[in-house]
Amino acid sequence: MKDVNHVAVFGGAMVGYRCYVLDAEDHILQAHDLDCETDEHAAALAETLLNGDPYYRFAEVWKATRRIAKLERRLSVRMHMARPVVRSIGSAA
């Protein structure tokens, strides 16, 4: 684990969640403690953490020993159609 953070969300009854940010091979890059009111709120906060860095691929949200969600970054593929560059070398004599 590289980094451990605590994210508190205020208002109402808080429940302790844990968010693990993972790379493409499911290695843990970061762990965050989340204090949220609902499972949905914890998942939404995990999605925000997931979008924090393009290297992050997945985020898992846990409440004690129960996995609440596994989120995957949506990868957008942008294809740029480039025209080939034709260069003339020398001149025909």
Biotite code that builds the C-alpha atoms (Angstrom):
import biotite.structure as struc

atoms = struc.array([
    struc.Atom([0.000, 0.000, 0.000], chain_id="A", res_id=1, res_name="MET", atom_name="CA", element="C"),
    struc.Atom([1.408, 3.358, -0.989], chain_id="A", res_id=2, res_name="LYS", atom_name="CA", element="C"),
    struc.Atom([-0.991, 5.749, 0.667], chain_id="A", res_id=3, res_name="ASP", atom_name="CA", element="C"),
    struc.Atom([-3.629, 5.631, 3.388], chain_id="A", res_id=4, res_name="VAL", atom_name="CA", element="C"),
    struc.Atom([-6.093, 8.491, 3.652], chain_id="A", res_id=5, res_name="ASN", atom_name="CA", element="C"),
    struc.Atom([-9.186, 9.234, 5.696], chain_id="A", res_id=6, res_name="HIS", atom_name="CA", element="C"),
    struc.Atom([-12.127, 10.918, 3.997], chain_id="A", res_id=7, res_name="VAL", atom_name="CA", element="C"),
    struc.Atom([-14.907, 12.122, 6.291], chain_id="A", res_id=8, res_name="ALA", atom_name="CA", element="C"),
    struc.Atom([-18.339, 13.072, 5.016], chain_id="A", res_id=9, res_name="VAL", atom_name="CA", element="C"),
    struc.Atom([-20.313, 15.032, 7.589], chain_id="A", res_id=10, res_name="PHE", atom_name="CA", element="C"),
    struc.Atom([-24.057, 14.977, 8.319], chain_id="A", res_id=11, res_name="GLY", atom_name="CA", element="C"),
    struc.Atom([-26.169, 12.090, 9.628], chain_id="A", res_id=12, res_name="GLY", atom_name="CA", element="C"),
    struc.Atom([-25.054, 8.709, 10.952], chain_id="A", res_id=13, res_name="ALA", atom_name="CA", element="C"),
    struc.Atom([-21.657, 7.704, 9.596], chain_id="A", res_id=14, res_name="MET", atom_name="CA", element="C"),
    struc.Atom([-20.621, 4.181, 8.757], chain_id="A", res_id=15, res_name="VAL", atom_name="CA", element="C"),
    struc.Atom([-17.008, 3.128, 8.247], chain_id="A", res_id=16, res_name="GLY", atom_name="CA", element="C"),
    struc.Atom([-16.102, 2.000, 4.749], chain_id="A", res_id=17, res_name="TYR", atom_name="CA", element="C"),
    struc.Atom([-12.766, 1.253, 3.145], chain_id="A", res_id=18, res_name="ARG", atom_name="CA", element="C"),
    struc.Atom([-11.940, 2.091, -0.467], chain_id="A", res_id=19, res_name="CYS", atom_name="CA", element="C"),
    struc.Atom([-9.056, 0.377, -2.226], chain_id="A", res_id=20, res_name="TYR", atom_name="CA", element="C"),
    struc.Atom([-7.793, 1.983, -5.436], chain_id="A", res_id=21, res_name="VAL", atom_name="CA", element="C"),
    struc.Atom([-6.279, -0.667, -7.735], chain_id="A", res_id=22, res_name="LEU", atom_name="CA", element="C"),
    struc.Atom([-4.202, -0.778, -10.887], chain_id="A", res_id=23, res_name="ASP", atom_name="CA", element="C"),
    struc.Atom([-5.021, -2.840, -13.984], chain_id="A", res_id=24, res_name="ALA", atom_name="CA", element="C"),
    struc.Atom([-3.591, -5.983, -12.333], chain_id="A", res_id=25, res_name="GLU", atom_name="CA", element="C"),
    struc.Atom([-5.643, -5.540, -9.127], chain_id="A", res_id=26, res_name="ASP", atom_name="CA", element="C"),
    struc.Atom([-2.663, -4.375, -7.070], chain_id="A", res_id=27, res_name="HIS", atom_name="CA", element="C"),
    struc.Atom([-3.591, -1.953, -4.295], chain_id="A", res_id=28, res_name="ILE", atom_name="CA", element="C"),
    struc.Atom([-2.264, 1.534, -5.008], chain_id="A", res_id=29, res_name="LEU", atom_name="CA", element="C"),
    struc.Atom([-4.080, 3.408, -2.239], chain_id="A", res_id=30, res_name="GLN", atom_name="CA", element="C"),
    struc.Atom([-6.429, 2.753, 0.652], chain_id="A", res_id=31, res_name="ALA", atom_name="CA", element="C"),
    struc.Atom([-8.940, 5.292, 1.948], chain_id="A", res_id=32, res_name="HIS", atom_name="CA", element="C"),
    struc.Atom([-11.176, 5.240, 5.029], chain_id="A", res_id=33, res_name="ASP", atom_name="CA", element="C"),
    struc.Atom([-14.609, 6.603, 4.117], chain_id="A", res_id=34, res_name="LEU", atom_name="CA", element="C"),
    struc.Atom([-17.220, 7.765, 6.618], chain_id="A", res_id=35, res_name="ASP", atom_name="CA", element="C"),
    struc.Atom([-20.497, 7.787, 4.681], chain_id="A", res_id=36, res_name="CYS", atom_name="CA", element="C"),
    struc.Atom([-24.207, 7.469, 5.419], chain_id="A", res_id=37, res_name="GLU", atom_name="CA", element="C"),
    struc.Atom([-25.050, 4.836, 2.775], chain_id="A", res_id=38, res_name="THR", atom_name="CA", element="C"),
    struc.Atom([-23.452, 2.217, 0.532], chain_id="A", res_id=39, res_name="ASP", atom_name="CA", element="C"),
    struc.Atom([-24.388, 4.333, -2.495], chain_id="A", res_id=40, res_name="GLU", atom_name="CA", element="C"),
    struc.Atom([-22.686, 7.396, -1.051], chain_id="A", res_id=41, res_name="HIS", atom_name="CA", element="C"),
    struc.Atom([-19.523, 5.399, -0.362], chain_id="A", res_id=42, res_name="ALA", atom_name="CA", element="C"),
    struc.Atom([-19.537, 4.062, -3.949], chain_id="A", res_id=43, res_name="ALA", atom_name="CA", element="C"),
    struc.Atom([-20.001, 7.585, -5.327], chain_id="A", res_id=44, res_name="ALA", atom_name="CA", element="C"),
    struc.Atom([-17.068, 8.852, -3.274], chain_id="A", res_id=45, res_name="LEU", atom_name="CA", element="C"),
    struc.Atom([-14.956, 5.909, -4.436], chain_id="A", res_id=46, res_name="ALA", atom_name="CA", element="C"),
    struc.Atom([-15.772, 6.824, -8.037], chain_id="A", res_id=47, res_name="GLU", atom_name="CA", element="C"),
    struc.Atom([-14.441, 10.323, -7.382], chain_id="A", res_id=48, res_name="THR", atom_name="CA", element="C"),
    struc.Atom([-11.222, 8.837, -5.992], chain_id="A", res_id=49, res_name="LEU", atom_name="CA", element="C"),
    struc.Atom([-10.966, 6.491, -8.993], chain_id="A", res_id=50, res_name="LEU", atom_name="CA", element="C"),
    struc.Atom([-11.161, 9.405, -11.409], chain_id="A", res_id=51, res_name="ASN", atom_name="CA", element="C"),
    struc.Atom([-8.337, 11.189, -9.586], chain_id="A", res_id=52, res_name="GLY", atom_name="CA", element="C"),
    struc.Atom([-5.531, 9.651, -11.614], chain_id="A", res_id=53, res_name="ASP", atom_name="CA", element="C"),
    struc.Atom([-5.442, 8.038, -15.080], chain_id="A", res_id=54, res_name="PRO", atom_name="CA", element="C"),
    struc.Atom([-3.247, 5.205, -13.703], chain_id="A", res_id=55, res_name="TYR", atom_name="CA", element="C"),
    struc.Atom([-6.072, 4.016, -11.432], chain_id="A", res_id=56, res_name="TYR", atom_name="CA", element="C"),
    struc.Atom([-8.144, 1.263, -13.043], chain_id="A", res_id=57, res_name="ARG", atom_name="CA", element="C"),
    struc.Atom([-10.444, -0.112, -10.326], chain_id="A", res_id=58, res_name="PHE", atom_name="CA", element="C"),
    struc.Atom([-11.808, 0.852, -6.922], chain_id="A", res_id=59, res_name="ALA", atom_name="CA", element="C"),
    struc.Atom([-13.318, -1.543, -4.396], chain_id="A", res_id=60, res_name="GLU", atom_name="CA", element="C"),
    struc.Atom([-15.517, -0.377, -1.533], chain_id="A", res_id=61, res_name="VAL", atom_name="CA", element="C"),
    struc.Atom([-15.662, -2.550, 1.587], chain_id="A", res_id=62, res_name="TRP", atom_name="CA", element="C"),
    struc.Atom([-17.766, -2.371, 4.737], chain_id="A", res_id=63, res_name="LYS", atom_name="CA", element="C"),
    struc.Atom([-15.981, -4.620, 7.241], chain_id="A", res_id=64, res_name="ALA", atom_name="CA", element="C"),
    struc.Atom([-15.683, -7.983, 5.416], chain_id="A", res_id=65, res_name="THR", atom_name="CA", element="C"),
    struc.Atom([-18.405, -7.292, 2.827], chain_id="A", res_id=66, res_name="ARG", atom_name="CA", element="C"),
    struc.Atom([-17.490, -5.864, -0.578], chain_id="A", res_id=67, res_name="ARG", atom_name="CA", element="C"),
    struc.Atom([-20.050, -3.201, -1.469], chain_id="A", res_id=68, res_name="ILE", atom_name="CA", element="C"),
    struc.Atom([-18.874, -2.394, -4.984], chain_id="A", res_id=69, res_name="ALA", atom_name="CA", element="C"),
    struc.Atom([-16.094, -2.810, -7.512], chain_id="A", res_id=70, res_name="LYS", atom_name="CA", element="C"),
    struc.Atom([-15.847, 0.122, -9.892], chain_id="A", res_id=71, res_name="LEU", atom_name="CA", element="C"),
    struc.Atom([-13.942, 0.168, -13.151], chain_id="A", res_id=72, res_name="GLU", atom_name="CA", element="C"),
    struc.Atom([-12.638, 3.255, -14.896], chain_id="A", res_id=73, res_name="ARG", atom_name="CA", element="C"),
    struc.Atom([-14.282, 3.691, -18.250], chain_id="A", res_id=74, res_name="ARG", atom_name="CA", element="C"),
    struc.Atom([-11.530, 3.866, -20.822], chain_id="A", res_id=75, res_name="LEU", atom_name="CA", element="C"),
    struc.Atom([-12.147, 6.089, -23.793], chain_id="A", res_id=76, res_name="SER", atom_name="CA", element="C"),
    struc.Atom([-10.221, 5.260, -26.898], chain_id="A", res_id=77, res_name="VAL", atom_name="CA", element="C"),
    struc.Atom([-9.478, 8.190, -29.104], chain_id="A", res_id=78, res_name="ARG", atom_name="CA", element="C"),
    struc.Atom([-8.269, 7.349, -32.537], chain_id="A", res_id=79, res_name="MET", atom_name="CA", element="C"),
    struc.Atom([-6.575, 10.115, -34.457], chain_id="A", res_id=80, res_name="HIS", atom_name="CA", element="C"),
    struc.Atom([-6.455, 9.531, -38.160], chain_id="A", res_id=81, res_name="MET", atom_name="CA", element="C"),
    struc.Atom([-3.229, 11.078, -39.301], chain_id="A", res_id=82, res_name="ALA", atom_name="CA", element="C"),
    struc.Atom([-2.393, 11.622, -42.933], chain_id="A", res_id=83, res_name="ARG", atom_name="CA", element="C"),
    struc.Atom([0.864, 10.060, -43.995], chain_id="A", res_id=84, res_name="PRO", atom_name="CA", element="C"),
    struc.Atom([3.643, 12.530, -44.641], chain_id="A", res_id=85, res_name="VAL", atom_name="CA", element="C"),
    struc.Atom([5.226, 12.075, -48.042], chain_id="A", res_id=86, res_name="VAL", atom_name="CA", element="C"),
    struc.Atom([8.621, 13.652, -48.455], chain_id="A", res_id=87, res_name="ARG", atom_name="CA", element="C"),
    struc.Atom([10.424, 13.960, -51.686], chain_id="A", res_id=88, res_name="SER", atom_name="CA", element="C"),
    struc.Atom([14.111, 13.097, -51.438], chain_id="A", res_id=89, res_name="ILE", atom_name="CA", element="C"),
    struc.Atom([16.236, 14.744, -54.092], chain_id="A", res_id=90, res_name="GLY", atom_name="CA", element="C"),
    struc.Atom([14.939, 15.712, -57.493], chain_id="A", res_id=91, res_name="SER", atom_name="CA", element="C"),
    struc.Atom([14.633, 13.652, -60.619], chain_id="A", res_id=92, res_name="ALA", atom_name="CA", element="C"),
    struc.Atom([17.241, 14.721, -63.162], chain_id="A", res_id=93, res_name="ALA", atom_name="CA", element="C"),
])
